[in-house]
């Protein structure tokens, strides 16, 4: 099975770009692809088994430093993505 890592800022219908994002995911799934979403955490996100790998939400236009954004949590998310989740998508 072919796998698509589908990346977007939001995993809910925030606007037109997200509508296209979800429709593309649906079309790939209809063709037999495995779609793995990746986005920011948000209370309005659609349900997915992959949400535990999502990064913390950042509100654009707000000042952030790595310390304020929880750099260790982000580093931990990246390690998880590099390790378990993406590796499980690869053919054996």
Phi and psi restraints in degrees (value plus and minus 20) as a CYANA .aco file:
   2 UNK   PHI    -103.3   -63.3
   2 UNK   PSI     120.4   160.4
   3 UNK   PHI    -137.5   -97.5
   3 UNK   PSI     117.4   157.4
   4 UNK   PHI    -134.5   -94.5
   4 UNK   PSI     103.6   143.6
   5 UNK   PHI    -108.0   -68.0
   5 UNK   PSI      90.0   130.0
   6 UNK   PHI    -123.9   -83.9
   6 UNK   PSI      89.7   129.7
   7 UNK   PHI    -130.4   -90.4
   7 UNK   PSI     112.4   152.4
   8 UNK   PHI    -172.9  -132.9
   8 UNK   PSI     135.6   175.6
   9 UNK   PHI     -80.6   -40.6
   9 UNK   PSI     -62.8   -22.8
  10 UNK   PHI    -137.6   -97.6
  10 UNK   PSI     125.4   165.4
  11 UNK   PHI    -136.1   -96.1
  11 UNK   PSI      20.3    60.3
  12 UNK   PHI    -168.9  -128.9
  12 UNK   PSI     145.2   185.2
  13 UNK   PHI     -97.6   -57.6
  13 UNK   PSI      62.4   102.4
  14 UNK   PHI     -99.3   -59.3
  14 UNK   PSI     -54.8   -14.8
  15 UNK   PHI    -187.5  -147.5
  15 UNK   PSI    -183.4  -143.4
  16 UNK   PHI     -82.7   -42.7
  16 UNK   PSI     -58.2   -18.2
  17 UNK   PHI     -82.7   -42.7
  17 UNK   PSI     -58.4   -18.4
  18 UNK   PHI     -92.0   -52.0
  18 UNK   PSI     -52.4   -12.4
  19 UNK   PHI     -81.4   -41.4
  19 UNK   PSI     -64.6   -24.6
  20 UNK   PHI     -84.5   -44.5
  20 UNK   PSI     -63.0   -23.0
  21 UNK   PHI     -75.1   -35.1
  21 UNK   PSI     -71.0   -31.0
  22 UNK   PHI     -86.5   -46.5
  22 UNK   PSI     -57.6   -17.6
  23 UNK   PHI     -87.2   -47.2
  23 UNK   PSI     -61.5   -21.5
  24 UNK   PHI     -79.8   -39.8
  24 UNK   PSI     -65.0   -25.0
  25 UNK   PHI     -78.4   -38.4
  25 UNK   PSI     -64.1   -24.1
  26 UNK   PHI     -82.1   -42.1
  26 UNK   PSI     -62.5   -22.5
  27 UNK   PHI     -85.0   -45.0
  27 UNK   PSI     -62.2   -22.2
  28 UNK   PHI     -83.0   -43.0
  28 UNK   PSI     -63.4   -23.4
  29 UNK   PHI     -82.2   -42.2
  29 UNK   PSI     -58.8   -18.8
  30 UNK   PHI     -84.0   -44.0
  30 UNK   PSI     -46.5    -6.5
  31 UNK   PHI    -109.1   -69.1
  31 UNK   PSI     -15.3    24.7
  32 UNK   PHI      76.6   116.6
  32 UNK   PSI     -14.8    25.2
  33 UNK   PHI     -97.7   -57.7
  33 UNK   PSI     131.4   171.4
  34 UNK   PHI    -111.8   -71.8
  34 UNK   PSI     101.9   141.9
  35 UNK   PHI    -126.4   -86.4
  35 UNK   PSI     103.2   143.2
  36 UNK   PHI    -130.9   -90.9
  36 UNK   PSI      88.3   128.3
  37 UNK   PHI    -101.7   -61.7
  37 UNK   PSI     133.3   173.3
  38 UNK   PHI    -165.8  -125.8
  38 UNK   PSI     106.8   146.8
  39 UNK   PHI    -178.9  -138.9
  39 UNK   PSI    -190.2  -150.2
  40 UNK   PHI    -107.4   -67.4
  40 UNK   PSI     131.6   171.6
  41 UNK   PHI     -89.1   -49.1
  41 UNK   PSI     120.9   160.9
  42 UNK   PHI    -181.7  -141.7
  42 UNK   PSI     123.3   163.3
  43 UNK   PHI     -79.6   -39.6
  43 UNK   PSI     -45.8    -5.8
  44 UNK   PHI    -108.3   -68.3
  44 UNK   PSI     -20.0    20.0
  45 UNK   PHI     -77.6   -37.6
  45 UNK   PSI     127.7   167.7
  46 UNK   PHI     -87.8   -47.8
  46 UNK   PSI     135.8   175.8
  47 UNK   PHI     -90.8   -50.8
  47 UNK   PSI     118.1   158.1
  48 UNK   PHI    -177.5  -137.5
  48 UNK   PSI     127.0   167.0
  49 UNK   PHI     -91.0   -51.0
  49 UNK   PSI     -32.0     8.0
  50 UNK   PHI    -111.6   -71.6
  50 UNK   PSI     -22.0    18.0
  51 UNK   PHI     -81.7   -41.7
  51 UNK   PSI     -45.1    -5.1
  52 UNK   PHI     -84.8   -44.8
  52 UNK   PSI     -37.7     2.3
  53 UNK   PHI    -115.8   -75.8
  53 UNK   PSI     -23.7    16.3
  54 UNK   PHI     -88.3   -48.3
  54 UNK   PSI     130.9   170.9
  55 UNK   PHI    -107.0   -67.0
  55 UNK   PSI     140.7   180.7
  56 UNK   PHI     -81.4   -41.4
  56 UNK   PSI     130.3   170.3
  57 UNK   PHI     -91.4   -51.4
  57 UNK   PSI     119.3   159.3
  58 UNK   PHI    -141.6  -101.6
  58 UNK   PSI     107.8   147.8
  59 UNK   PHI    -106.5   -66.5
  59 UNK   PSI      95.3   135.3
  60 UNK   PHI     -85.9   -45.9
  60 UNK   PSI     125.2   165.2
  61 UNK   PHI      71.8   111.8
  61 UNK   PSI     -27.5    12.5
  62 UNK   PHI    -119.2   -79.2
  62 UNK   PSI     125.6   165.6
  63 UNK   PHI     -92.6   -52.6
  63 UNK   PSI     110.7   150.7
  64 UNK   PHI    -156.0  -116.0
  64 UNK   PSI     122.5   162.5
  65 UNK   PHI    -136.6   -96.6
  65 UNK   PSI     149.5   189.5
  66 UNK   PHI     -79.3   -39.3
  66 UNK   PSI     -58.1   -18.1
  67 UNK   PHI     -84.9   -44.9
  67 UNK   PSI     -64.1   -24.1
  68 UNK   PHI     -88.0   -48.0
  68 UNK   PSI     -52.0   -12.0
  69 UNK   PHI    -104.3   -64.3
  69 UNK   PSI     -20.5    19.5
  70 UNK   PHI      58.0    98.0
  70 UNK   PSI      39.0    79.0
  71 UNK   PHI     -76.0   -36.0
  71 UNK   PSI     -56.8   -16.8
  72 UNK   PHI     -86.8   -46.8
  72 UNK   PSI     -58.2   -18.2
  73 UNK   PHI     -83.9   -43.9
  73 UNK   PSI     -63.0   -23.0
  74 UNK   PHI     -83.4   -43.4
  74 UNK   PSI     -62.1   -22.1
  75 UNK   PHI     -81.5   -41.5
  75 UNK   PSI     -60.7   -20.7
  76 UNK   PHI     -83.6   -43.6
  76 UNK   PSI     -60.9   -20.9
  77 UNK   PHI     -82.3   -42.3
  77 UNK   PSI     -63.5   -23.5
  78 UNK   PHI     -83.5   -43.5
  78 UNK   PSI     -62.1   -22.1
  79 UNK   PHI     -80.6   -40.6
  79 UNK   PSI     -60.7   -20.7
  80 UNK   PHI     -83.8   -43.8
  80 UNK   PSI     -61.6   -21.6
  81 UNK   PHI     -84.7   -44.7
  81 UNK   PSI     -65.7   -25.7
  82 UNK   PHI     -85.7   -45.7
  82 UNK   PSI     -50.8   -10.8
  83 UNK   PHI    -109.0   -69.0
  83 UNK   PSI    -109.6   -69.6
  84 UNK   PHI     -92.6   -52.6
  84 UNK   PSI     -74.3   -34.3
  85 UNK   PHI     -86.2   -46.2
  85 UNK   PSI     -68.9   -28.9
  86 UNK   PHI     -90.2   -50.2
  86 UNK   PSI     -57.9   -17.9
  87 UNK   PHI     -80.7   -40.7
  87 UNK   PSI     -55.9   -15.9
  88 UNK   PHI     -90.3   -50.3
  88 UNK   PSI     -35.2     4.8
  89 UNK   PHI    -106.3   -66.3
  89 UNK   PSI     -38.1     1.9
  90 UNK   PHI     -98.9   -58.9
  90 UNK   PSI     125.3   165.3
  91 UNK   PHI     -85.4   -45.4
  91 UNK   PSI     128.4   168.4
